């Protein structure tokens, strides 16, 4: 897979079948759309491509009202690769892009920038300044631009629309089984292990620390987890995603993982944390001893959970 920051350089430009969206979580609805993009690319002997945006446009226009993030950019790209996408155009959503007219976006970005020959969009796709562009405008410019337009319906499960907002709601409720049904895979977060304050080791619970890049993750609380990427096994543990209110007022989100029966130093290692079961909300404790006791109880619950899973 090739990842482009913005439209590709002329030397890297190849005809493509393209779809556009935020693809937060790359859930089963997205996957159905991406399968059609890949199939269209193969049928036309061109490459498959996705255009996505960083930050999310709603984070640019109204940061306080923007939706929580299901996935970081790394995990999004990993999921797109798993769907067979060959090129990803990561567009920096800034004032210039936000103010671009819909017609200019078609001519300069889609046609000349990405060399789109087949374009797939959803029923409610809007683009350009003031969201003036829609499927009708894309079709009106298709002959001049030399591309085809396919309008794809959303994927439903029963009466429910499979959507990123549905995944967010499931994660907010701690319903990891529902999130997995919508995603088509267990929910996980990947990242590199960072140096932290090393407080955990002083209270008997050393942790792996992973940075949460965005300000509003869709998941928070304390969880039983499995961690992949350390060796050839999945390491069980207990994790907290939150702001650490007992020990920090920084306002920075962090994913902290205490692995069971693990003592190696793996700073800088890229790992993936798979969430198995939610144990409780994040809390602010009055003392460090109270925090330690809560972690001890969390670890005991998680160990019991993994023991019952292995026994079954």
N, C-alpha and C positions, 0 to 999 in steps of 0.2 A: 504493500500500500504506500502511496505517496501522499504526504500531508503538505498542503500549501497554505501559507499565511497570506490570505488574500487570493486574488486571481493568480494563476500561474504565469511565470515568465514566458515570453513568446517561444523560447526554445523548448519549454516543457509542455506546451499547449497541444492537446490531442482532442479529436472529436469525442464527445461523451454523451451518455444518457444520464441525465441529471435530475435530482430531486432536491428540494430546498426546505429547511425547517430547523427547529431547535433540537429535535430528537433527544429530549431529556429522558434518559433511562433506556432508550432504544427498546421499547416494550413490544409486545406481540403485534400491535397495530402497525408500528413502525416497521417491524420485520416483514410483514406482509407487503407493505409498500416497497421495501428494499428488494424483496425477491422479484418484484415486477421490473424494477430498475435493472437488476442484473440480467434478467431474461431479455429485456429489450436491448441491452447493450450487446449481448451475445448474438441476438438475431440480426443486429445491424453491423456486427463486427467493429464495434467501438468500445470505449471503456465505460465503466460504471462509476458514477461520481455523486457525492453529496456536498451540498453547501450548507454550512451551519454558522452560527454567530456567537461571538464572545465579546462582551458579555451578552446575556440574554437581552433582547431589545427592551423588555419591560424593566430590567434592572437599570438600563440607561435612562428611560423616561421617568420612572417612578420607583427609585430604589426601595423605599419603605413599603411599597405595595407589591413588589415583585414576588412571583411565586418562589417557594422553597425549591432548592436544587435537588433532584434525584441523584444526578451523577456528575462527577468532575469531568473535565475535558479528556483526560487520559482514559477513563473508563468508557466514555462515549465512543472514542475512536477505537478502542478495543472491540466494543460491540459491533461497530460498523464494519470492522475488518472481518469479524466472525460471520457477518452476513454476505461477504463476498465483494464488498465495495473496494474499488481500486484506487480512487482518488478522493481526498477530502479537502474542500476549500473552507478554511476557517476565516471567516470575515470578521474583522474588528469592527464592532458596531459602535460608531462614533457619530459626531454631529454631521460630518460629511455624508456618511452613508444614510443617516436618518433624513437628511434634507434632499437626497437625490430623487428626482422625479421618477415615476414608474417607467416612463418611456426611456429615460437615460439608463436606468437599471437594466432594462431589456437589451438595449443596444450595446452599452459599454461593458456591462458585467456578464450577462448571460451569453450574448452572441460573440462579441469580440474577445472578452476576457476568458470565458470558459469554453468557448466553441461548443455550446450545447446543441445537439442535433435532435434530441428527444427529451422532453421535459415532463415530469410527473409531479402533480400537485394535488393537495387534498381539496375537499369541497369548500372549505372556508379560507383558502389561501388568499392573503392580501399582502401587498408589498408597495414600496415606494413612499415618498413623502405623503403624510396624512392618510396612509394606507389606501391610496387612490387606485392602485393596480389590483386587478383580479384576473380570474381565468378568462373572462371575455376579452380583456385587453391583450393577454398573452396570445390568444387565438387570432386576434385581429392583426398582430404583428408576425404571425408564424411564417407566412409565405415569404415576406421580406427578410426575415431573420434566418430562414432555412432550417427551421426546427418543427417537430411535431409536438402536440400537447396532449397529454393523457390526464384526465381528471379522475381521481380514484376515490372511491367511497371509504368511509371509516370502517374499521373492524369492530364488530360487536361480539359480546359473549352473552348469549341470551338477549335480554333487553338492554344490557349495559354496554356503553361505548368504552372500548379499550383506549385509555388515554393516560397522559402523564399526570393529569390532575387526579385520576383514580389511583395511580401508584402513590402519589404524594399523600392522599387521604389514608390509604392503607398503612403507610409507614408512620404517619402521625398517630394513628390509632394503635400502633405496635402490632398490626396484623400482618406478620411476615408471610404467612401462607397465602393471603390474598395478593400481596405484592408479588410473590413468586408466580402466582397464576397469571397475573397481568404481564409480568416481565418475561415469562417463559424460562426463568432461571432463578436461583436463589439471589437475594439482594446482597451486594457486596460493595466495598470501597477499597481501592488500591492506593498505594502511596509509598514513598520512601521513608524508612525509619530514621527519625531525627533525634538529635540530642535534646533532652529535656532538662527540667530542674533536678531530676534524679531524687525527688522526694519519695517516690514509691519504694525504692530499695531501702530507705531508712525505716519504713514501717512494715517491711516484709513482703511487699507486693511490687516488685520492679515491673516497669511497663515499657512497651514499645510505643513510641509516639509518632503519629502521622498527622500532618497538617491538613486541615480542612480549608481548601482554597477559597470557597465562597462564604458569604456572610450568613446565609440562611439554608443550612442543610435540611433535607426533608426528614431525616432520622435523628432522634436524640433520645438519650436515656442510657440505661445500663442493660447489657445484653450478654447472653452466652454466644460465643463466636468460635469459628474455626479459621485458622490462618494458613494460607498457602504461600509458597515461595521461599520457605526457609530450607527445606530439604524435600525428600520425596514423599512426605506424609503431610496430613492436615493436622496442625497443632491445635488442640482445644484450649479455650481460655475464656476470660470474662473481659468485657470492654465497656468503656464509657465514651459516649459522644456528647460533648457539651462544652460549657464555659468554665467548669471547675470553680463554682462560686465559693466553696469553702476555703480555697487557697489562692485564688486569683481574681482580680478585678479588671483584667486586661480587656475583657470582652471578645477575646479571640477563641474561636472554636478549635477543639482538638479531639482527635480520636486516640484514646489511650487503651492499650491492650495488655493485660497480664496473662501470660501463657503459663499453663500448668507444667511444673517440673521441667522448666527451661531456664538456662543460665548463660547461654552464649551471647556474645556481643555481635550484633548484626547491623550496626549503624550504616546507613546508606543503601541497605538492601531494599529492593522493590518487593513488597508483599501485597497480598490481597486478603482482606478481612471479610469473611462471609458471616452474615448475621443469622443466627439459628433461632433464638427465642428472646423476647424482651422480658426483662426481669423486674424493672421498676423505672420510675422517673429519676432524673437527676435531682439531687437535693443539696441544700446548704446546711451543713452541720455546724454546731456551736463550737466543737473542739476537734482537734486532730484525732483524738482517741475515738470519738464517735464516728468519724469518717473511716477509720481503720476497721472498726467493728462492722460497719456496713459493708465494706469491701470483703471482709472475711465471710459474711453471710452470703454475699453475691457469689463468691467463689464456690462456696459449699453448694449453693443451688445449681450452679452451672456444672460442677463435678457430678452431682446427682443426676442431672439431666443427661449428660453424656454417658454416664454409667448405664442408665436405663435404655438409651438408644443402642449402645453396644450390646447389651443383654438381649435386646429384641432382634 
